[in-house]
Amino acid sequence: MTGSARRRASRRGRRTSRFGAAHLAGWLFADLMLVLFLVAMAVQPRAQLTTGLPEEKKPRPSGPRVLGQDFCDFLIPVQAEGLLSGSGGARADLLRKVDEALRGEHPSWLYGDEMRREDARGACLEQLEQKLQVGFFLAYGARNDTGSGVTLGRNAAKAVKSGNPRFREAIYRAAWTGGEGDGSVQLVVFFYQN
């Protein structure tokens, strides 16, 4: 057997193992991280939702709360830089505008494809007239960049939840919506029906 034939044979011998040790170690590491993540998630305590009111003053519904499928979608112009920096004036301005939106004073703030449909817009306005309690809302910060958009949405959601009595029991999620309406907050609001 010549030298080149021996080298080919030894290379073939090394290639019989389809994956190298480093490759398998990487997969083992990834699997272990997945297991640790699942264990960590399993041992987390349940989240406790608080309304900020003493136990004896918390409103008690007579039955299970029912969240309606109809919603209102608002795009509210805000003082974005003030909300991002935690300005009390910007927070007060946002709360005033949310109150105005919930009273139906700014129909031009109704936003999105659903609010252009007459039946969806009518259902929204009917819920606003009934002054229903908010059960769930989404707050999107409209900014050109993702980081400040998420922060704007989160700061706006916290301000609305703590500052408006109709939102106190609501669950919310905050996120970013693209640059359309830059410097605005988009609120998608679902109301309790009882």
N, CA and C of each residue as an Amber inpcrd file, in Angstrom:
protein
   582
   0.8500000  -1.1780000   0.0000000   0.0000000   0.0000000   0.0000000
   0.8950000   1.2420000   0.0000000   0.6130000   2.1450000  -0.9050000
   1.4320000   3.3380000  -1.0300000   1.0480000   4.3470000   0.0320000
   1.8340000   5.3930000   0.1730000   1.5880000   6.4180000   1.1950000
   0.2780000   7.1530000   0.9920000  -0.0410000   7.4810000  -0.2660000
  -1.2970000   8.2060000  -0.5120000  -2.5040000   7.3130000  -0.2540000
  -2.3990000   6.0210000  -0.5510000  -3.5030000   5.0990000  -0.2980000
  -3.7270000   4.9560000   1.2030000  -2.6350000   4.9240000   1.9770000
  -2.7710000   4.8290000   3.4310000  -3.4510000   6.0730000   4.0030000
  -3.1020000   7.2290000   3.4970000  -3.7270000   8.4740000   3.9790000
  -5.2120000   8.5020000   3.6780000  -5.5910000   8.0570000   2.4870000
  -7.0180000   8.0000000   2.1450000  -7.7560000   7.0410000   3.0440000
  -7.1550000   5.9110000   3.3100000  -7.7870000   4.9210000   4.1790000
  -7.9330000   5.4760000   5.5880000  -6.9200000   6.1880000   6.0790000
  -7.0200000   6.7260000   7.4360000  -8.0490000   7.8590000   7.4960000
  -8.1740000   8.6310000   6.4160000  -9.2170000   9.6750000   6.3820000
 -10.5950000   9.0610000   6.3780000 -10.7730000   7.9810000   5.6030000
 -12.0680000   7.2910000   5.5970000 -12.3980000   6.7720000   6.9790000
 -11.4220000   6.2910000   7.6850000 -11.6310000   5.7810000   9.0310000
 -12.0820000   6.8900000   9.9750000 -11.5240000   8.0500000   9.8130000
 -11.9320000   9.1730000  10.6560000 -13.3290000   9.6690000  10.2930000
 -13.7210000   9.5050000   9.0610000 -15.0170000   9.9910000   8.6160000
 -16.1630000   9.0610000   9.0010000 -15.8720000   7.8940000   9.5200000
 -16.9600000   6.9830000   9.8790000 -17.8230000   7.5810000  10.9750000
 -17.2530000   8.3820000  11.8430000 -18.0510000   9.0910000  12.8510000
 -18.6530000  10.3080000  12.1620000 -19.9600000  10.3070000  12.0150000
 -20.6340000  11.3580000  11.2510000 -20.5080000  12.7280000  11.9230000
 -20.6040000  12.7460000  13.2480000 -20.4930000  13.9960000  13.9850000
 -19.2940000  13.9270000  14.9180000 -18.5840000  15.0160000  14.9990000
 -17.4360000  15.0610000  15.8830000 -17.8640000  15.2700000  17.3280000
 -16.9210000  15.1250000  18.2230000 -17.1940000  15.2610000  19.6540000
 -17.6650000  16.6760000  19.9850000 -17.0680000  17.6820000  19.3620000
 -17.4720000  19.0700000  19.6380000 -18.9140000  19.3140000  19.2120000
 -19.2880000  18.7400000  18.0860000 -20.6630000  18.8910000  17.5970000
 -21.6520000  18.2710000  18.5760000 -21.3560000  17.0680000  19.0130000
 -22.2480000  16.3940000  19.9610000 -22.2780000  17.1040000  21.3080000
 -21.1520000  17.6530000  21.7270000 -21.1110000  18.3960000  22.9910000
 -21.9980000  19.6450000  22.9000000 -22.0070000  20.2780000  21.7560000
 -22.8720000  21.4570000  21.5690000 -24.3420000  21.1000000  21.6970000
 -24.7280000  19.9820000  21.0790000 -26.1260000  19.5540000  21.1900000
 -26.4750000  19.1520000  22.6170000 -25.5480000  18.5080000  23.3100000
 -25.7780000  18.1430000  24.7030000 -25.9810000  19.3870000  25.5460000
 -25.1480000  20.4050000  25.3080000 -25.2820000  21.6670000  26.0270000
 -26.6530000  22.3060000  25.7540000 -27.0830000  22.3390000  24.5060000
 -28.3790000  22.9340000  24.1480000 -29.5210000  22.1590000  24.8100000
 -29.4350000  20.8380000  24.8110000 -30.4820000  20.0310000  25.4560000
 -30.5300000  20.2920000  26.9500000 -29.3710000  20.3980000  27.5820000
 -29.3440000  20.6840000  29.0200000 -29.9380000  22.0550000  29.3250000
 -29.6430000  23.0470000  28.4840000 -30.2140000  24.3790000  28.6930000
 -31.7350000  24.3520000  28.5610000 -32.2390000  23.5860000  27.6190000
 -33.6810000  23.4500000  27.4530000 -34.3100000  22.8160000  28.6870000
 -33.6920000  21.7840000  29.2100000 -34.2110000  21.1170000  30.4200000
 -34.1850000  22.0840000  31.5980000 -33.0940000  22.8120000  31.7780000
 -33.0140000  23.7780000  32.8790000 -34.0720000  24.8660000  32.7440000
 -34.2940000  25.3200000  31.5240000 -35.3310000  26.3340000  31.2980000
 -36.7050000  25.8080000  31.6910000 -37.0150000  24.5770000  31.2650000
 -38.3180000  23.9990000  31.5880000 -38.4770000  23.7890000  33.0890000
 -37.4320000  23.3700000  33.7610000 -37.4970000  23.2030000  35.2170000
 -37.7040000  24.5500000  35.8900000 -36.9790000  25.5650000  35.4340000
 -37.1260000  26.9050000  36.0200000 -38.5420000  27.4320000  35.8160000
 -39.1280000  27.2010000  34.6500000 -40.4990000  27.6550000  34.4060000
 -41.4970000  26.9070000  35.2840000 -41.2350000  25.6310000  35.5440000
 -42.1650000  24.8150000  36.3210000 -42.1850000  25.2170000  37.7840000
 -41.0840000  25.7350000  38.3090000 -41.0370000  26.0600000  39.7370000
 -41.3930000  27.5100000  40.0340000 -41.7090000  28.2990000  39.0200000
 -42.0890000  29.6910000  39.2350000 -43.4470000  29.7560000  39.9360000
 -43.6050000  30.6620000  40.9350000 -44.9180000  30.8020000  41.5740000
 -45.9090000  31.4520000  40.6200000 -47.1890000  31.2010000  40.8540000
 -48.2320000  31.8320000  40.0250000 -48.2100000  33.3270000  40.2330000
 -48.4590000  34.0620000  39.1690000 -48.4940000  35.5220000  39.2590000
 -49.7300000  35.9530000  40.0410000 -49.5510000  36.9050000  40.9220000
 -50.6680000  37.4480000  41.6920000 -50.9920000  38.8270000  41.1360000
 -52.1950000  39.0080000  40.6720000 -52.6220000  40.2950000  40.1450000
 -53.2090000  41.1180000  41.2800000 -52.7530000  42.3480000  41.4050000
 -53.2750000  43.2230000  42.4570000 -53.9200000  44.4310000  41.8180000
 -54.9020000  44.9780000  42.5030000 -55.5740000  46.1740000  41.9950000
 -55.1060000  47.4140000  42.7210000 -54.3050000  47.2580000  43.7700000
 -53.8350000  48.4080000  44.5140000 -54.8310000  48.8930000  45.5540000
 -55.9680000  48.2250000  45.6990000 -56.9710000  48.6090000  46.6810000
 -56.9050000  47.6620000  47.8720000 -57.2700000  48.1470000  49.0720000
 -57.3300000  47.2340000  50.2160000 -58.3300000  46.1130000  49.9420000
 -58.1350000  44.9660000  50.5780000 -58.9410000  43.7670000  50.3240000
 -60.4390000  44.0340000  50.4840000 -60.8260000  44.8120000  51.4900000
 -62.2570000  45.0330000  51.7320000 -62.8990000  45.9790000  50.7170000
 -62.1020000  46.7690000  49.9980000 -62.6600000  47.7140000  49.0310000
 -62.5960000  47.2120000  47.5880000 -62.0350000  46.0430000  47.3700000
 -61.9390000  45.5210000  46.0120000 -63.3290000  45.1850000  45.4970000
 -63.6450000  45.5940000  44.2770000 -64.9590000  45.2570000  43.7240000
 -65.0820000  43.7580000  43.5190000 -66.2390000  43.2210000  43.8280000
 -66.4890000  41.7930000  43.6850000 -67.6110000  41.5760000  42.6690000
 -67.2960000  41.0480000  41.4950000 -68.3630000  40.7450000  40.5430000
 -69.1930000  39.5780000  41.0600000 -70.4670000  39.5390000  40.6500000
 -71.3640000  38.4930000  41.1240000 -71.0840000  37.1460000  40.4690000
 -70.4670000  37.1080000  39.3550000 -70.1410000  35.8670000  38.6510000
 -68.8110000  36.0270000  37.9520000 -68.4620000  35.0990000  37.1130000
 -67.1950000  35.2430000  36.3900000 -67.2540000  36.4190000  35.4250000
 -66.1380000  37.1170000  35.3180000 -66.0660000  38.2620000  34.4120000
 -66.0090000  37.7460000  32.9790000 -66.7400000  38.4100000  32.0970000
 -66.7930000  38.0090000  30.6900000 -66.2130000  39.1450000  29.8590000
 -65.1870000  38.8330000  29.1070000 -64.5450000  39.8040000  28.2350000
 -65.2140000  39.7510000  26.8750000 -65.6720000  40.8970000  26.3860000
 -66.3360000  40.9530000  25.0880000 -65.3600000  40.7810000  23.9420000
 -65.8710000  40.3390000  22.8030000 -65.0040000  40.1580000  21.6410000
 -64.8670000  41.4420000  20.8360000 -65.7660000  42.3940000  21.0400000
 -65.6490000  43.6830000  20.3640000 -64.6400000  44.5410000  21.1170000
 -63.9850000  45.4240000  20.4000000 -62.9450000  46.2450000  21.0140000
 -62.9310000  47.6270000  20.3920000 -62.1880000  48.5050000  21.0310000
 -61.9270000  49.8390000  20.4830000 -60.4250000  49.9560000  20.2560000
 -60.0590000  50.5450000  19.1360000 -58.6600000  50.7070000  18.7670000
 -58.4140000  52.2020000  18.5730000 -57.5650000  52.7800000  19.4260000
 -57.2740000  54.2130000  19.3790000 -55.8120000  54.4420000  19.0250000
 -55.5410000  55.4950000  18.2810000 -54.1830000  55.9810000  18.0780000
 -54.1640000  57.3920000  18.6620000 -53.5550000  57.5200000  19.8390000
 -53.6160000  58.7580000  20.6130000 -52.2760000  59.4800000  20.5210000
 -52.2840000  60.7360000  20.0560000 -51.0290000  61.4960000  20.0240000
 -50.6140000  61.8410000  21.4580000 -49.3600000  61.5990000  21.7800000
 -48.8790000  61.8310000  23.1430000 -47.5690000  62.6080000  23.1060000
 -47.1310000  63.0300000  24.2760000 -45.8120000  63.6520000  24.4240000
 -44.8180000  62.5170000  24.6460000 -44.3770000  61.9270000  23.5560000
 -43.5830000  60.6990000  23.6110000 -42.2920000  60.8790000  24.4000000
 -41.5630000  61.9330000  24.1420000 -40.2860000  62.1270000  24.8460000
 -40.5210000  62.2670000  26.3450000 -41.6080000  62.9360000  26.7270000
 -41.9370000  63.0780000  28.1450000 -42.2970000  61.7510000  28.7890000
 -43.0770000  60.9310000  28.0850000 -43.4260000  59.6100000  28.6260000
 -42.1880000  58.7250000  28.7350000 -41.2860000  58.8280000  27.7810000
 -40.0670000  58.0270000  27.8320000 -39.1700000  58.4380000  29.0020000
 -39.1720000  59.7260000  29.3290000 -38.3180000  60.1980000  30.4250000
 -39.0290000  60.1840000  31.7730000 -40.3260000  59.8470000  31.7940000
 -41.0630000  59.7730000  33.0650000 -41.6480000  61.0960000  33.5240000
 -41.8800000  62.0040000  32.6220000 -42.4140000  63.3270000  32.9660000
 -43.8520000  63.2220000  33.4830000 -44.1150000  63.8880000  34.6120000
 -45.4650000  63.9060000  35.1770000 -46.4530000  64.6420000  34.2830000
 -45.9840000  65.6850000  33.6020000 -46.8490000  66.4260000  32.6880000
 -47.2920000  65.5780000  31.5040000 -46.3720000  64.7940000  30.9650000
 -46.7040000  63.9200000  29.8350000 -47.6660000  62.8290000  30.2840000
 -47.4870000  62.3260000  31.5060000 -48.3930000  61.2980000  32.0550000
 -49.8000000  61.8770000  32.2230000 -49.8940000  63.0910000  32.7810000
 -51.1940000  63.7400000  32.9660000 -51.8630000  64.0010000  31.6160000
 -51.0680000  64.4160000  30.6250000 -51.6010000  64.6530000  29.2820000
 -52.1620000  63.3620000  28.6880000 -51.4450000  62.2460000  28.8440000
 -51.9110000  60.9520000  28.3460000 -53.2150000  60.5590000  29.0270000
 -53.2850000  60.6840000  30.3510000 -54.5030000  60.3000000  31.0730000
 -55.6990000  61.1480000  30.6550000 -55.4670000  62.4380000  30.4340000
 -56.5480000  63.3190000  29.9690000 -57.0450000  62.8700000  28.5980000
 -56.1180000  62.5470000  27.7060000 -56.4920000  62.1300000  26.3550000
 -57.1870000  60.7660000  26.3500000 -56.7740000  59.8620000  27.2180000
 -57.4450000  58.5620000  27.3110000 -58.8790000  58.7670000  27.8060000
 -59.0640000  59.6420000  28.7970000 -60.4290000  59.9540000  29.2730000
 -61.2830000  60.5110000  28.1350000 -60.7190000  61.4170000  27.3600000
 -61.4450000  61.9970000  26.2310000 -61.7860000  60.9320000  25.1970000
 -60.8450000  60.0340000  24.9330000 -61.0970000  58.9570000  23.9620000
 -62.2150000  58.0480000  24.4590000 -62.2120000  57.7250000  25.7580000
 -63.2440000  56.8490000  26.3190000 -64.6120000  57.5260000  26.3730000
 -64.6390000  58.8410000  26.3590000 -65.9210000  59.5630000  26.2920000
 -66.3830000  59.7450000  24.8470000 -65.5640000  59.3130000  23.8890000
 -65.9220000  59.4070000  22.4790000 -65.7620000  60.7980000  21.9020000
 -64.9330000  61.6230000  22.5280000 -64.7740000  63.0050000  22.0850000
 -63.8920000  63.1520000  20.8450000 -63.1350000  62.1300000  20.5110000
 -62.2180000  62.2180000  19.3680000 -62.4260000  61.0290000  18.4340000
 -63.4630000  61.0400000  17.6210000 -63.6700000  59.9140000  16.6960000
 -62.5080000  59.7250000  15.7230000 -61.7360000  60.7650000  15.4650000
 -60.5950000  60.6300000  14.5530000 -59.4810000  59.7860000  15.1670000
 -59.5030000  59.5660000  16.4640000 -58.4920000  58.7290000  17.1040000
 -58.8100000  57.2450000  16.9700000 -60.0350000  56.8960000  16.5390000
 -60.3360000  55.4930000  16.2790000 -59.4610000  55.0710000  15.1060000
 -58.8000000  53.9520000  15.2540000 -57.7020000  53.6220000  14.3460000
 -57.7980000  52.1750000  13.8670000 -57.2960000  51.9380000  12.7100000
 -57.1610000  50.5790000  12.1940000 -58.2810000  50.1800000  11.2590000
 -58.0630000  49.0580000  10.5980000 -59.0230000  48.5560000   9.6130000
 -60.3680000  48.2340000  10.2350000 -60.3600000  47.6320000  11.4270000
 -61.6190000  47.2660000  12.0850000 -62.4770000  48.4990000  12.3760000
 -61.8480000  49.5740000  12.7930000 -62.6080000  50.7780000  13.1600000
 -63.1530000  51.5060000  11.9310000 -62.7070000  51.1160000  10.7430000
 -63.2650000  51.6920000   9.5070000 -64.5650000  50.9980000   9.1110000
 -64.7590000  49.7830000   9.6140000 -66.0050000  49.0630000   9.3330000
 -67.1070000  49.6210000  10.2220000 -68.2430000  49.8780000   9.6360000
 -69.3400000  50.5230000  10.3480000 -69.8200000  49.7060000  11.5490000
 -69.9350000  48.3720000  11.4050000 -70.4290000  47.5550000  12.5120000
 -69.4360000  47.5210000  13.6730000 -68.1520000  47.4230000  13.3890000
 -67.1380000  47.3890000  14.4480000 -67.0360000  48.7420000  15.1390000
 -67.1170000  49.8100000  14.3480000 -67.0620000  51.1570000  14.9240000
 -68.2810000  51.3910000  15.8040000 -69.4500000  50.9430000  15.3480000
 -70.6720000  51.0940000  16.1390000 -70.6010000  50.3190000  17.4470000
 -70.0510000  49.0820000  17.4000000 -69.9030000  48.2840000  18.6290000
 -68.9540000  48.9690000  19.6010000 -67.9030000  49.5630000  19.0820000
 -66.9620000  50.2960000  19.9350000 -67.6530000  51.4820000  20.5980000
 -68.3440000  52.2880000  19.8090000 -69.0130000  53.4730000  20.3600000
 -70.0900000  53.0830000  21.3710000 -70.7770000  51.9780000  21.1340000
 -71.7880000  51.5080000  22.0850000 -71.1400000  51.1340000  23.4270000
 -70.0080000  50.4620000  23.3690000 -69.3060000  50.1060000  24.6130000
 -68.8000000  51.3480000  25.3350000 -68.3860000  52.3500000  24.5830000
 -67.9340000  53.5940000  25.2110000 -69.0880000  54.2920000  25.9140000
 -70.2700000  54.2990000  25.2960000 -71.4480000  54.9230000  25.9110000
 -71.8580000  54.2080000  27.1960000 -71.6780000  52.8850000  27.2460000
 -72.0640000  52.1130000  28.4280000 -71.0800000  52.2730000  29.5820000
 -69.9440000  52.9170000  29.3270000 -68.9150000  53.1370000  30.3460000
 -68.4980000  51.8270000  31.0330000 -68.2340000  50.8130000  30.2140000
 -67.8610000  49.4990000  30.7220000 -66.4380000  49.5100000  31.2820000
 -66.1780000  48.6110000  32.2230000 -64.8540000  48.4430000  32.8080000
 -63.9390000  47.7490000  31.7990000 -62.7010000  48.1780000  31.7160000
 -61.7260000  47.5910000  30.7990000 -61.1820000  46.3010000  31.4220000
 -61.1760000  45.2280000  30.6360000 -60.6670000  43.9530000  31.1210000
 -59.2770000  43.6280000  30.6090000 -58.9670000  44.0710000  29.3980000
 -57.6830000  43.7760000  28.7870000 -57.3670000  44.8750000  27.7890000
 -56.0980000  45.2850000  27.7350000 -55.7190000  46.2470000  26.7010000
 -54.2810000  46.0200000  26.2540000 -54.0540000  46.3960000  25.0120000
 -52.7270000  46.3580000  24.4030000 -52.2760000  47.7950000  24.2140000
 -51.0600000  48.0890000  24.5890000 -50.5090000  49.4340000  24.4120000
 -49.2690000  49.3330000  23.5320000 -49.3420000  49.9340000  22.3680000
 -48.2280000  49.9050000  21.4180000 -47.6100000  51.2940000  21.3370000
 -46.3030000  51.3580000  21.5120000 -45.5970000  52.6150000  21.3170000
 -45.2520000  52.7740000  19.8540000 -45.7320000  53.8360000  19.2290000
 -45.4580000  54.0930000  17.8050000 -44.1800000  54.9260000  17.7140000
 -43.1090000  54.2520000  17.3710000 -41.8100000  54.9140000  17.2310000
 -41.0800000  54.3140000  16.0360000 -40.0450000  55.0110000  15.5870000
 -39.2580000  54.5040000  14.4660000 -38.3160000  53.3790000  14.8710000
 -37.9300000  53.3300000  16.1470000 -37.0520000  52.2420000  16.5770000
 -37.7470000  51.3860000  17.6330000 -37.4160000  50.1280000  17.6330000
 -38.0870000  49.1350000  18.4640000 -37.9140000  49.4090000  19.9540000
 -36.6930000  49.6810000  20.3920000 -36.4080000  49.8540000  21.8210000
 -37.2460000  50.9410000  22.4650000 -37.2150000  52.1440000  21.8790000
 -37.9880000  53.2350000  22.4840000 -39.4890000  53.0290000  22.2720000
 -39.8750000  52.3040000  21.2190000 -41.3000000  52.0140000  21.0080000
 -41.8580000  51.1150000  22.0860000 -41.1000000  50.0680000  22.4350000
 -41.5470000  49.1710000  23.5130000 -41.5970000  49.9230000  24.8300000
 -40.5860000  50.7360000  25.1130000 -40.5600000  51.5090000  26.3590000
 -41.7220000  52.4930000  26.4080000 -42.0190000  53.1480000  25.2890000
 -43.1520000  54.0750000  25.2430000 -44.4580000  53.3320000  25.5180000
 -44.6480000  52.1780000  24.8880000 -45.8540000  51.3870000  25.1240000
 -45.9700000  50.9500000  26.5680000 -44.8760000  50.4830000  27.1550000
 -44.8980000  50.0260000  28.5480000 -45.1710000  51.1800000  29.5130000
 -44.4990000  52.3230000  29.3190000 -44.7330000  53.4720000  30.2010000
 -46.1660000  53.9790000  30.0850000 -46.6980000  53.9940000  28.8740000
 -48.0840000  54.4320000  28.6760000 -49.0460000  53.4530000  29.3470000
 -48.8080000  52.1530000  29.1920000 -49.6910000  51.1460000  29.7970000
 -49.6930000  51.2600000  31.3130000 -48.5230000  51.4220000  31.9080000
 -48.4430000  51.5570000  33.3690000 -49.1660000  52.8090000  33.8390000
 -48.9940000  53.9100000  33.1090000 -49.6570000  55.1600000  33.4960000
 -51.1670000  55.0350000  33.4080000 -51.6650000  54.4290000  32.3360000
 -53.1110000  54.2850000  32.1470000 -53.6890000  53.3440000  33.1920000
 -53.0190000  52.2450000  33.4620000 -53.5230000  51.2670000  34.4300000
 -53.5970000  51.8660000  35.8350000 -52.5860000  52.6090000  36.2170000
 -52.5710000  53.1650000  37.5700000 -53.3560000  54.4740000  37.6820000
 -53.5560000  55.1710000  36.5630000 -54.1650000  56.4920000  36.6480000
 -55.6120000  56.5870000  36.2240000 -56.1810000  55.5510000  35.6240000
 -57.5700000  55.6170000  35.1630000 -58.3610000  54.4950000  35.8400000
 -59.4120000  54.8400000  36.6080000 -60.1470000  53.8070000  37.3480000
 -60.7730000  52.7230000  36.4740000 -61.0990000  53.0200000  35.2300000
 -61.6960000  52.0000000  34.3500000 -60.6830000  50.9540000  33.9140000
 -59.3980000  51.2250000  34.0990000 -58.3340000  50.3010000  33.6920000
 -57.7080000  49.5590000  34.8720000 -58.1010000  49.8620000  36.1010000
 -57.4060000  49.3300000  37.2790000 -57.3610000  47.8130000  37.3440000
 -58.4150000  47.1350000  36.9350000 -58.4410000  45.6720000  37.0060000
 -57.9810000  45.0180000  35.7060000 -57.5930000  45.8120000  34.7610000
 -57.2510000  45.2850000  33.4350000 -55.8780000  44.6250000  33.4220000
 -55.7590000  43.6510000  32.5650000 -54.4720000  43.0330000  32.2490000
 -54.0020000  43.7050000  30.9630000 -52.7150000  43.9500000  30.8640000
 -52.2270000  44.6150000  29.6500000 -50.9650000  43.9530000  29.1390000
 -50.6870000  44.2310000  27.8870000 -49.4400000  43.8670000  27.2390000
 -48.9710000  45.0950000  26.4680000 -47.6810000  45.3520000  26.5290000
 -47.1130000  46.5040000  25.8370000 -46.1450000  46.0150000  24.7660000
 -46.1020000  46.7170000  23.6610000 -45.2260000  46.3270000  22.5570000
 -44.9440000  47.5500000  21.6910000 -44.3060000  47.3020000  20.5600000
 -43.9300000  48.3510000  19.6130000 -44.7480000  48.1870000  18.3470000
 -45.1680000  49.3040000  17.8020000 -45.7570000  49.2910000  16.4730000
 -44.8960000  50.2250000  15.6370000 -44.7220000  49.9320000  14.3930000
 -43.8160000  50.6760000  13.5200000 -43.9260000  52.1870000  13.6230000
 -43.2740000  52.8740000  12.7490000 -43.1850000  54.3170000  12.8100000
 -44.4440000  55.0730000  12.4360000 -45.4880000  54.3840000  11.9290000
 -46.7120000  55.0830000  11.5710000 -47.3050000  55.7210000  12.8230000
 -47.5820000  57.0140000  12.7630000 -48.0910000  57.7160000  13.9350000
 -46.9850000  57.9510000  14.9430000 -45.7460000  58.1480000  14.4740000
 -44.5960000  58.2890000  15.3640000 -44.8910000  59.2700000  16.4880000
 -44.6210000  58.8480000  17.6990000 -44.8870000  59.6910000  18.8630000
 -46.2920000  59.5160000  19.3910000 -46.9760000  58.4780000  18.9680000
 -48.3330000  58.2030000  19.4330000 -48.3440000  56.8870000  20.1910000
 -49.4600000  56.6440000  20.8710000 -49.6800000  55.3640000  21.5480000
 -50.9550000  54.7640000  20.9740000 -50.8550000  53.5270000  20.5290000
 -52.0250000  52.8050000  20.0290000 -52.5560000  51.9580000  21.1830000
 -53.8180000  52.1650000  21.5460000 -54.4740000  51.3770000  22.5930000
 -55.5710000  50.5390000  21.9570000 -55.4940000  49.2330000  22.1510000
 -56.5450000  48.3180000  21.7260000 -57.2090000  47.8470000  23.0220000
 -58.4810000  48.2100000  23.2060000 -59.1480000  48.0530000  24.4960000
 -60.3200000  47.0730000  24.3790000 -60.3160000  46.0620000  25.2480000
 -61.4160000  45.0930000  25.3570000 -62.1190000  45.3240000  26.6930000
 -63.4550000  45.3010000  26.6710000 -64.2280000  45.6330000  27.8670000
 -64.8860000  44.3930000  28.4620000 -65.0570000  44.4340000  29.7970000
 -65.8760000  43.4150000  30.4590000 -67.3310000  43.6610000  30.0940000
 -68.0710000  42.5980000  29.8830000 -69.4900000  42.7360000  29.5100000
 -70.4130000  42.6250000  30.7110000 -69.8720000  42.3570000  31.8950000
 -70.6980000  42.3220000  33.1090000 -69.9920000  43.0210000  34.2360000
